Amino acid sequence: MSASQNVLVSETTMSSIIPNNNNSSSQKLPPGLIPVSKKQLLKNIDIINGGAGQRINAWVDSMRASSPTHLRSLPSSISSQQQLNSWIMQHPSALEMFERIMEASGGKQIVMFLDYDGTLSPIVDDPDKAYMSSKMRTTVKKLAKCFPTAIVTGRCIDKVYNFVKLAELYYAGSHGMDIKGPAKGFPRHKRVKQSLLYQPASDYLPMIDEVYRQLLEKTKSTPGARVENHKFCASVHFRCVDEKKWSELVLQVRSVLKNFPTLKLTQGRKVFEIRPMIEWDKGKALEFLLESLGFGNSNNVFPVYIGDDRTDEDAFKMLRDRGEGFGILVSKFPKDTNASYSLQDPSEVMEFLRRLVEWKQMQPRM
């Protein structure tokens, strides 16, 4: 991906996704984005600063649960196996339901959206070693020849591209706050007439850099803590932090963020995410890409989003609300989710994508 790709998106395209708001804000926001309300701002400050004891305990409990959240507790009389069976009935295997899924697509244009960590690659202790297999890369490459395909990830585009190494894909990094189309020289979807680049949180770059610097300094005393700069957001990984140190880590992160009320703190899979408090997430990124591909108000599109993390729930919910396509949660355990189907791990994701390619290749050419 070339960092020099620039371009753009018409005001008409964006206004159909994000309503304009002419209210002034102390934090300058990119054109067209919704600034946070005073109520939201105060709530964020309260989350970061207030109620030390109870709030710390709440964060630690959430850290234990990881993400997405585990299925809410059921009566003790219901066994784990019964819970799993009940959950599977509601979120059946996308592999077992493959034929029915293809029937549901009804000849519409399938558009694929894929998370990276835990979906195309296994979850590992060191985020710099989350390599995807050569077989997975080959499968995704074939997939992109059949359908418009995007990687939607919390990582910055440069890092995820170094893992994926496929220039023919669309990339939405930093939870969708950095979006690029296929590199020059690769065929794009016929509806897209120009290279695609959109960065709705560009004004936050200096702030994210400063927060990253402060988090590095503040958390260096906590063994196992890992801080990453994803360009438009930052993350603090605690997968390798001793659970006895989690409360200390929460305090460290909050002590930094209390000076940045226009940033929000959320939790992903064994990671804290620090993002601009703007109306933008993976769901908005998915919607933006569909709009850019010419499917904003189309009834002839069938989007499929596959992901494993709490941040992917925004995309699952968007598809459910839209009433088109579906989400697939990658998980071996019952979780609360807006996804319609499930797959257990990246190996099952690869098998699903492989079958999707084979299905497409068998379709008569129009």
Protein Blocks (a to p, Z undefined) as FASTA:
>chain_A
ZZkbgcdddfklmmmmmccdfbdcfbdcdehiacddfklmmmmmmmmmgokllmmmmmmm
mmmnmpadddddddfklcfklmmmmmmmmmccfklmmmmmmmmnnopacdddddfehplp
ccdfblmlmccdfklmmmmmmmmmmpccddddfbdfklmmmmnopakbccdeehhpaccd
ddehiacdfklmbdcdddfklmmmmmmmmmmmmmmmmmmmpghiacddehjaccddfklg
cfklmmmmmmmmmmmmmmmmkbccdddehiacddddddddfklmmmmmmmmnopmmackb
ccddddfbfklmmmmmmmmmnopajdddddfbdcddfbfbdcfblklmmmmmmmmmmmmm
mpccZZ
